[in-house]
């Protein structure tokens, strides 16, 4: 089982909507002014002014928050929560929480640190799991989730199981990944790849079962790779509400002089 990529797909090409990053703190994070419980809508002002960079907040409760252009996310206690911006019409947040439940090689369970502390290194968040590292590479419009293994204790298929908690409806995606959606938009979890030290990239099986995502790298694939190897997913957002607003305010012009 391996990591997967989350891509928010909608109707036409991906058109990111801009939510300005705060100067201090992240709206919706504990301790931030205006926070009311865990249900805090994204800022909606200034949608035409994208932030110059990511905004980070560490409120002191063990959680690390980040806000990009199309999402906000928190990391800590061994789990990651992705909160997509689903437009001003969305009545509240619809988070998707990912928590690593099990890792096996050749059917043997690999013990790991379940309550790993999240630490920031530049625009990345790392969780040291002991025998491997869970990393989240952060971009303005996406999060790349990665599990890096320096070696394998035994030969066999590598399988990762991630528990998923969300109100959004889950369904398979055409690219082999998953979609989490409602009437306001979608979060996409793309099919996973495994990448080795030489840059080889091989697609791996991505399946959903009950409330979990299962990622599997077959033994034959692992045998041909150079360690360390990384299971590599991405998370992005797009909303129906934003697309509607974009179509109402098209950025086009007409000049009869050049007809």
Residue frames as qw, qx, qy, qz and C-alpha x, y, z in Angstrom:
[[0.000, 0.885, 0.465, 0.000, 0.00, 0.00, 0.00],
 [0.503, 0.021, 0.007, 0.864, 1.36, 3.32, -0.80],
 [0.011, -0.512, -0.240, 0.825, 0.85, 6.92, -0.68],
 [0.362, 0.603, 0.637, 0.317, -1.39, 8.65, -3.02],
 [0.171, 0.032, 0.112, 0.978, -1.86, 12.04, -4.59],
 [0.149, 0.674, 0.635, -0.348, -4.78, 14.27, -4.01],
 [0.116, 0.028, 0.381, 0.917, -5.87, 16.31, -6.97],
 [0.332, 0.529, 0.515, -0.587, -9.00, 18.35, -7.08],
 [0.145, 0.085, 0.695, 0.699, -10.56, 17.92, -10.47],
 [0.371, 0.504, 0.435, -0.648, -13.58, 19.68, -11.80],
 [0.683, 0.627, 0.343, -0.151, -15.03, 20.57, -15.16],
 [0.594, 0.775, -0.161, 0.142, -12.48, 22.46, -17.28],
 [0.636, 0.340, -0.432, 0.541, -8.78, 23.01, -16.77],
 [0.559, -0.525, -0.447, 0.461, -7.53, 23.69, -13.25],
 [0.108, 0.704, 0.032, 0.701, -8.01, 27.38, -12.43],
 [0.456, -0.253, -0.624, 0.581, -6.78, 28.09, -8.89],
 [0.200, -0.868, -0.266, -0.370, -8.80, 30.51, -6.82],
 [0.394, 0.367, -0.433, 0.723, -6.87, 32.83, -4.58],
 [0.566, -0.763, -0.304, -0.070, -7.36, 33.13, -0.85],
 [0.202, 0.783, -0.373, 0.456, -4.94, 35.64, 0.68],
 [0.708, -0.145, -0.569, 0.393, -2.61, 34.29, 3.36],
 [0.394, -0.906, -0.147, -0.057, -2.77, 36.06, 6.73],
 [0.217, 0.786, -0.451, 0.362, 0.21, 37.93, 8.04],
 [0.079, -0.355, 0.830, -0.423, 0.23, 36.02, 11.33],
 [0.495, 0.084, 0.757, -0.419, -1.50, 32.76, 12.06],
 [0.118, -0.070, -0.827, -0.545, -3.83, 30.73, 9.91],
 [0.580, -0.105, 0.063, -0.805, -7.60, 31.34, 9.94],
 [0.897, -0.068, -0.306, -0.313, -9.19, 28.26, 11.43],
 [0.615, 0.161, -0.654, 0.409, -6.18, 27.29, 13.51],
 [0.556, -0.657, -0.467, 0.202, -6.49, 27.23, 17.31],
 [0.449, -0.543, -0.127, 0.698, -5.80, 30.59, 18.88],
 [0.246, 0.196, 0.380, 0.870, -6.21, 32.60, 15.70],
 [0.216, 0.271, 0.282, -0.895, -8.43, 35.72, 16.09],
 [0.592, 0.211, -0.219, -0.746, -11.96, 34.99, 14.91],
 [0.327, 0.085, -0.936, -0.104, -11.70, 31.23, 15.39],
 [0.665, -0.191, 0.250, -0.677, -14.95, 29.65, 16.57],
 [0.882, -0.067, 0.446, -0.137, -14.43, 26.01, 17.39],
 [0.505, -0.185, 0.697, 0.475, -13.26, 23.95, 14.43],
 [0.426, 0.626, 0.605, 0.245, -15.72, 25.33, 11.89],
 [0.101, -0.734, 0.052, 0.670, -14.17, 28.44, 10.41],
 [0.694, 0.665, 0.267, 0.069, -14.76, 29.44, 6.78],
 [0.621, 0.078, 0.183, 0.758, -11.91, 30.52, 4.57],
 [0.000, -0.593, -0.034, 0.805, -11.36, 34.22, 4.04],
 [0.543, 0.563, 0.595, 0.187, -13.22, 35.28, 0.91],
 [0.121, 0.951, -0.008, -0.283, -11.99, 38.84, 0.41],
 [0.014, -0.778, 0.533, 0.332, -9.37, 39.65, -2.18],
 [0.884, 0.110, 0.455, 0.018, -9.81, 36.55, -4.30],
 [0.671, 0.723, -0.007, 0.164, -7.94, 38.24, -7.12],
 [0.031, 0.841, -0.484, 0.240, -4.82, 38.76, -5.00],
 [0.931, -0.056, -0.348, 0.094, -2.98, 35.45, -4.56],
 [0.585, -0.777, 0.197, 0.123, -0.64, 35.19, -1.58],
 [0.330, 0.777, -0.536, -0.021, 3.07, 35.44, -2.29],
 [0.307, 0.310, -0.880, 0.186, 3.81, 32.42, -0.17],
 [0.604, -0.378, -0.701, -0.042, 2.49, 29.90, 2.32],
 [0.306, -0.640, 0.277, -0.649, 1.40, 31.04, 5.78],
 [0.603, -0.043, -0.765, 0.222, 2.37, 28.96, 8.82],
 [0.451, -0.615, 0.196, -0.617, 1.15, 28.88, 12.40],
 [0.562, -0.028, -0.782, 0.269, 2.21, 26.84, 15.45],
 [0.433, -0.684, -0.105, -0.578, -0.28, 27.62, 18.24],
 [0.093, -0.511, 0.701, -0.488, 1.64, 25.58, 20.83],
 [0.801, -0.126, 0.357, -0.465, -0.71, 22.59, 21.10],
 [0.572, -0.182, 0.773, 0.205, 1.46, 20.22, 19.05],
 [0.613, 0.615, 0.491, 0.071, -0.28, 21.09, 15.79],
 [0.247, -0.337, 0.355, 0.836, 1.40, 22.79, 12.84],
 [0.472, 0.707, 0.474, -0.229, -0.90, 24.72, 10.47],
 [0.266, -0.171, 0.472, 0.823, -0.32, 25.91, 6.91],
 [0.454, 0.699, 0.410, -0.371, -2.51, 27.92, 4.57],
 [0.377, -0.003, 0.584, 0.719, -2.05, 27.96, 0.81],
 [0.224, 0.093, -0.271, -0.931, -4.19, 29.42, -1.93],
 [0.630, -0.098, -0.500, -0.585, -6.76, 26.62, -2.21],
 [0.785, -0.302, -0.540, 0.027, -6.49, 24.83, 1.12],
 [0.231, -0.705, 0.519, -0.425, -5.40, 24.91, 4.72],
 [0.849, -0.004, -0.528, 0.022, -3.97, 21.92, 6.57],
 [0.459, -0.721, 0.420, -0.306, -2.83, 20.81, 10.00],
 [0.740, 0.257, -0.607, 0.134, -0.23, 18.23, 11.00],
 [0.178, -0.504, 0.633, -0.560, 0.42, 16.56, 14.33],
 [0.659, -0.164, 0.605, -0.416, -0.16, 13.50, 16.52],
 [0.383, -0.092, 0.883, 0.257, 0.67, 11.26, 13.59],
 [0.411, 0.596, 0.685, 0.083, -2.05, 12.53, 11.25],
 [0.120, -0.106, 0.268, 0.950, -2.63, 15.14, 8.57],
 [0.277, 0.664, 0.641, -0.269, -5.87, 17.03, 7.92],
 [0.196, 0.076, 0.454, 0.866, -6.49, 18.69, 4.57],
 [0.201, 0.660, 0.539, -0.483, -9.22, 21.35, 4.44],
 [0.350, 0.309, 0.530, 0.708, -10.12, 22.36, 0.87],
 [0.170, 0.352, 0.136, -0.910, -11.50, 25.81, 0.08],
 [0.234, 0.374, 0.867, 0.231, -14.87, 24.94, -1.43],
 [0.034, 0.491, 0.406, 0.770, -16.05, 28.46, -2.12],
 [0.143, -0.159, 0.329, -0.920, -17.94, 31.19, -0.28],
 [0.684, -0.192, -0.280, -0.646, -21.20, 29.26, -0.65],
 [0.626, -0.059, -0.756, 0.179, -19.95, 26.35, 1.45],
 [0.520, -0.757, -0.166, -0.358, -21.60, 26.63, 4.90],
 [0.622, -0.695, 0.360, -0.007, -18.57, 25.26, 6.76],
 [0.062, 0.612, -0.770, -0.171, -15.34, 23.35, 6.35],
 [0.973, 0.080, -0.003, -0.219, -15.23, 19.80, 4.98],
 [0.149, -0.713, 0.683, 0.047, -11.88, 18.39, 6.15],
 [0.935, 0.177, -0.303, -0.057, -10.25, 15.15, 5.02],
 [0.424, -0.718, 0.537, -0.127, -8.03, 13.51, 7.67],
 [0.820, 0.333, -0.465, 0.015, -5.38, 10.93, 6.77],
 [0.514, -0.643, 0.522, -0.222, -3.84, 8.69, 9.42],
 [0.473, 0.392, -0.785, -0.076, -1.34, 5.90, 8.76],
 [0.833, -0.323, 0.142, -0.426, -2.80, 2.71, 10.25],
 [0.884, -0.198, 0.413, 0.097, -0.56, -0.14, 9.13],
 [0.370, 0.726, -0.536, -0.219, 2.59, -0.88, 7.15],
 [0.883, -0.163, 0.440, -0.004, 3.55, -4.44, 6.19],
 [0.310, 0.632, -0.645, -0.298, 6.31, -6.05, 4.11],
 [0.399, 0.156, -0.898, -0.102, 5.81, -9.61, 2.99],
 [0.637, -0.475, -0.543, -0.271, 2.84, -9.82, 5.34],
 [0.589, -0.313, -0.475, 0.574, 4.94, -8.84, 8.36],
 [0.117, -0.953, -0.258, -0.103, 3.93, -5.67, 10.17],
 [0.499, 0.315, -0.223, 0.776, 6.52, -2.89, 10.43],
 [0.346, -0.727, -0.456, 0.380, 6.24, -1.07, 13.77],
 [0.299, 0.471, 0.103, 0.824, 6.26, 2.74, 13.52],
 [0.101, -0.207, -0.446, 0.865, 5.76, 5.82, 15.66],
 [0.035, 0.620, 0.751, 0.224, 1.99, 6.38, 15.63],
 [0.147, -0.932, -0.291, 0.158, 2.00, 9.77, 17.35],
 [0.639, 0.116, 0.105, 0.753, 4.91, 11.25, 15.44],
 [0.112, -0.760, -0.159, 0.621, 5.62, 14.92, 16.06],
 [0.553, 0.718, 0.292, 0.304, 5.32, 17.17, 13.01],
 [0.387, -0.630, 0.105, 0.665, 8.23, 19.50, 12.35],
 [0.499, 0.854, 0.112, -0.094, 8.70, 22.08, 9.65],
 [0.564, -0.306, 0.399, 0.655, 11.71, 22.25, 7.35],
 [0.010, -0.125, 0.431, 0.894, 11.25, 25.15, 4.94],
 [0.607, 0.098, -0.131, -0.778, 8.11, 24.46, 2.91],
 [0.637, 0.003, -0.758, -0.144, 7.88, 20.84, 4.06],
 [0.634, -0.485, 0.341, -0.496, 6.46, 19.08, 7.11],
 [0.490, 0.290, -0.821, 0.045, 8.19, 15.92, 8.35],
 [0.791, -0.421, 0.217, -0.387, 7.04, 13.13, 10.68],
 [0.188, 0.468, -0.861, 0.062, 9.75, 10.68, 11.72],
 [0.877, -0.156, -0.122, -0.438, 8.05, 7.30, 11.90],
 [0.730, -0.455, 0.510, 0.018, 11.17, 5.40, 12.99],
 [0.660, -0.025, 0.653, 0.370, 11.91, 3.03, 10.11],
 [0.342, 0.482, 0.503, 0.630, 10.69, 5.51, 7.53],
 [0.061, -0.314, -0.181, 0.930, 9.80, 9.20, 7.19],
 [0.230, 0.721, 0.646, 0.101, 6.45, 10.70, 6.25],
 [0.239, -0.250, 0.104, 0.932, 6.89, 14.01, 4.41],
 [0.300, 0.796, 0.522, -0.058, 4.47, 16.65, 3.11],
 [0.353, -0.029, 0.257, 0.899, 5.91, 18.97, 0.46],
 [0.129, 0.738, 0.511, -0.421, 3.78, 22.11, 0.45],
 [0.229, 0.195, 0.415, 0.859, 2.88, 24.27, -2.55],
 [0.254, 0.078, 0.131, -0.955, 0.37, 27.09, -2.88],
 [0.705, 0.103, -0.166, -0.681, -2.16, 24.85, -4.63],
 [0.882, 0.058, -0.450, -0.125, -1.11, 21.34, -3.63],
 [0.511, -0.617, 0.570, -0.181, 0.39, 19.06, -1.01],
 [0.701, 0.345, -0.618, -0.088, 2.63, 16.18, -2.00],
 [0.770, -0.481, 0.327, -0.260, 2.48, 13.33, 0.51],
 [0.604, 0.505, -0.615, 0.043, 5.51, 11.05, 0.62],
 [0.849, -0.465, 0.243, -0.069, 6.66, 7.98, 2.55],
 [0.445, 0.704, -0.550, 0.056, 10.40, 7.38, 2.23],
 [0.941, -0.307, 0.140, -0.008, 11.94, 4.01, 3.12],
 [0.024, -0.780, 0.608, 0.145, 15.76, 3.71, 3.34],
 [0.172, 0.247, -0.946, -0.118, 15.51, -0.09, 3.15],
 [0.801, -0.210, -0.242, -0.506, 13.17, -3.05, 3.64],
 [0.494, -0.503, 0.655, -0.271, 13.56, -5.45, 6.58],
 [0.586, 0.037, 0.806, 0.071, 12.47, -8.47, 4.49],
 [0.067, 0.056, -0.660, -0.746, 11.57, -9.22, 0.88],
 [0.123, 0.495, 0.854, -0.099, 7.93, -9.07, -0.13],
 [0.036, 0.702, 0.449, 0.551, 5.08, -6.82, -1.14],
 [0.155, -0.087, -0.376, 0.909, 5.04, -3.45, 0.61],
 [0.192, -0.642, -0.647, -0.363, 1.55, -2.38, 1.76],
 [0.059, 0.001, -0.361, 0.931, 0.40, 0.83, 3.45],
 [0.178, -0.641, -0.729, -0.165, -3.05, 1.38, 4.93],
 [0.056, 0.099, -0.180, 0.977, -4.28, 4.92, 5.60],
 [0.007, 0.614, 0.746, -0.259, -7.47, 5.57, 7.56],
 [0.053, 0.265, 0.278, 0.922, -9.54, 8.38, 6.04],
 [0.028, -0.587, -0.681, 0.437, -12.11, 10.46, 7.92],
 [0.044, 0.086, -0.229, -0.969, -14.36, 12.85, 5.98],
 [0.487, 0.456, 0.520, -0.533, -17.99, 13.73, 5.28],
 [0.377, 0.540, -0.414, -0.628, -17.22, 14.02, 1.58],
 [0.931, 0.205, 0.205, -0.221, -18.40, 11.26, -0.72],
 [0.324, -0.510, 0.717, 0.348, -15.67, 8.90, -1.93],
 [0.844, 0.465, 0.208, -0.169, -15.49, 7.50, -5.44],
 [0.737, -0.069, 0.407, 0.535, -12.90, 6.15, -7.87],
 [0.166, 0.799, -0.170, -0.553, -11.24, 8.58, -10.30],
 [0.819, 0.564, -0.041, -0.096, -10.47, 7.99, -13.96],
 [0.321, 0.740, -0.567, 0.165, -6.71, 8.22, -13.30],
 [0.723, -0.014, -0.665, 0.187, -6.84, 5.33, -10.84],
 [0.126, 0.144, -0.555, 0.810, -6.92, 7.56, -7.79],
 [0.140, -0.568, -0.780, 0.220, -9.83, 8.73, -5.64],
 [0.056, -0.470, -0.147, -0.868, -12.20, 11.68, -5.38],
 [0.181, -0.455, -0.698, 0.523, -13.79, 13.16, -2.26],
 [0.012, -0.242, -0.340, -0.909, -16.65, 15.43, -3.25],
 [0.132, 0.571, 0.688, -0.427, -19.93, 17.16, -2.45],
 [0.354, 0.803, 0.461, 0.132, -22.08, 19.76, -4.19],
 [0.095, -0.964, 0.090, 0.231, -19.48, 22.49, -3.57],
 [0.312, 0.772, -0.546, -0.089, -16.42, 20.82, -5.10],
 [0.983, 0.028, -0.174, 0.053, -13.91, 17.98, -4.96],
 [0.296, -0.731, 0.610, 0.072, -10.66, 16.87, -3.44],
 [0.879, 0.356, -0.293, -0.122, -8.74, 14.39, -5.54],
 [0.597, -0.556, 0.574, 0.069, -6.36, 11.69, -4.32],
 [0.598, 0.585, -0.450, -0.312, -4.35, 10.61, -7.34],
 [0.989, 0.009, -0.125, 0.073, -3.01, 7.14, -8.00],
 [0.505, -0.776, 0.333, 0.180, 0.31, 6.61, -6.27],
 [0.689, 0.599, -0.381, 0.145, 3.81, 6.19, -7.68],
 [0.781, -0.533, 0.128, 0.299, 6.94, 4.77, -6.17],
 [0.398, 0.869, -0.248, 0.157, 10.13, 6.70, -6.94],
 [0.897, -0.255, -0.068, 0.354, 13.63, 5.33, -6.33],
 [0.436, -0.699, 0.154, 0.545, 17.06, 6.91, -5.80],
 [0.398, -0.048, 0.579, 0.710, 17.78, 6.82, -9.54],
 [0.283, 0.291, -0.075, -0.911, 14.58, 8.67, -10.42],
 [0.183, -0.152, -0.896, -0.374, 12.66, 5.63, -11.68],
 [0.443, 0.037, 0.306, -0.842, 8.90, 6.18, -11.31],
 [0.199, -0.105, -0.944, -0.239, 6.55, 3.19, -11.24],
 [0.567, -0.322, -0.103, -0.751, 2.74, 3.32, -10.77],
 [0.060, 0.040, -0.941, 0.332, 1.44, 1.25, -7.86],
 [0.298, -0.496, -0.770, -0.269, -1.97, -0.08, -6.85],
 [0.129, -0.081, 0.362, -0.920, -4.27, 2.38, -5.05],
 [0.358, -0.391, -0.799, -0.284, -7.46, 0.94, -3.61],
 [0.336, -0.349, 0.288, -0.826, -10.18, 2.03, -1.22],
 [0.491, -0.241, -0.837, -0.007, -11.76, -0.24, 1.38],
 [0.382, -0.710, -0.548, 0.223, -14.39, 0.89, 3.88],
 [0.102, -0.994, -0.023, 0.029, -12.85, 4.02, 5.42],
 [0.581, -0.558, 0.424, 0.415, -9.29, 3.35, 4.31],
 [0.568, 0.739, -0.316, -0.178, -6.90, 3.73, 1.38],
 [0.861, -0.258, 0.392, 0.199, -4.63, 0.80, 0.60],
 [0.371, 0.817, -0.405, -0.176, -1.39, 1.22, -1.33],
 [0.908, -0.171, 0.365, 0.112, 0.65, -1.75, -2.54],
 [0.272, 0.745, -0.566, -0.227, 4.06, -2.12, -4.15],
 [0.992, 0.059, -0.067, -0.087, 4.65, -5.61, -5.46],
 [0.740, -0.491, 0.355, 0.292, 7.80, -7.49, -4.51],
 [0.729, 0.316, 0.366, 0.485, 8.94, -7.70, -8.15],
 [0.190, 0.910, 0.093, 0.358, 8.78, -3.90, -8.46],
 [0.477, -0.851, 0.219, 0.001, 10.75, -3.34, -5.26],
 [0.855, -0.181, 0.336, 0.351, 13.43, -5.80, -6.39],
 [0.606, 0.497, 0.274, 0.557, 14.24, -3.60, -9.41],
 [0.049, -0.952, -0.076, -0.292, 14.46, -0.31, -7.49],
 [0.536, 0.249, -0.421, 0.688, 17.40, 1.45, -5.86],
 [0.458, -0.761, -0.437, 0.144, 16.87, 2.47, -2.24],
 [0.231, 0.300, 0.668, -0.640, 15.82, 4.75, -0.70],
 [0.023, -0.381, -0.739, -0.555, 12.38, 4.58, -2.28],
 [0.161, 0.186, 0.344, -0.906, 9.45, 6.96, -1.86],
 [0.112, 0.566, 0.803, 0.151, 5.73, 6.48, -2.25],
 [0.157, -0.148, 0.064, 0.974, 4.57, 9.77, -3.70],
 [0.101, 0.681, 0.716, 0.114, 1.03, 11.41, -3.71],
 [0.116, 0.110, 0.038, 0.986, -0.32, 14.99, -4.27],
 [0.006, -0.649, -0.710, 0.273, -3.31, 16.90, -2.87],
 [0.081, 0.054, 0.203, 0.974, -4.98, 19.85, -4.62],
 [0.188, 0.530, 0.664, -0.493, -8.31, 21.73, -4.64],
 [0.069, -0.114, -0.425, -0.895, -10.91, 23.17, -7.02],
 [0.215, 0.379, 0.708, -0.557, -14.45, 24.30, -6.32],
 [0.202, 0.591, 0.697, 0.351, -17.65, 24.63, -8.28],
 [0.116, -0.901, -0.319, 0.270, -18.37, 27.91, -6.50],
 [0.292, -0.619, 0.298, 0.666, -15.10, 29.45, -7.63],
 [0.326, 0.132, 0.724, 0.593, -15.51, 28.26, -11.18],
 [0.102, 0.781, 0.607, 0.104, -18.93, 29.93, -11.29],
 [0.187, -0.888, -0.064, 0.416, -17.45, 33.20, -10.03],
 [0.394, -0.345, 0.525, 0.671, -14.61, 32.97, -12.52],
 [0.279, 0.394, 0.728, 0.487, -17.03, 32.59, -15.42],
 [0.011, -0.895, -0.442, 0.062, -19.02, 35.59, -14.24],
 [0.144, -0.929, 0.171, 0.295, -15.87, 37.74, -14.17],
 [0.873, 0.269, 0.187, 0.360, -13.87, 36.70, -17.23],
 [0.319, -0.717, 0.224, 0.577, -10.53, 38.41, -17.74],
 [0.541, 0.323, 0.553, 0.545, -10.85, 39.19, -21.44],
 [0.050, 0.667, 0.050, -0.742, -10.90, 42.44, -23.41],
 [0.566, 0.536, 0.546, 0.308, -11.95, 43.58, -26.88],
 [0.106, -0.620, 0.133, 0.766, -10.51, 46.43, -28.93],
 [0.656, 0.658, 0.345, -0.129, -12.25, 47.27, -32.24],
 [0.110, 0.849, -0.412, -0.313, -9.00, 48.84, -33.51],
 [0.073, -0.426, 0.883, 0.185, -7.51, 45.38, -34.00],
 [0.782, 0.226, 0.395, -0.426, -10.63, 43.70, -35.29]]
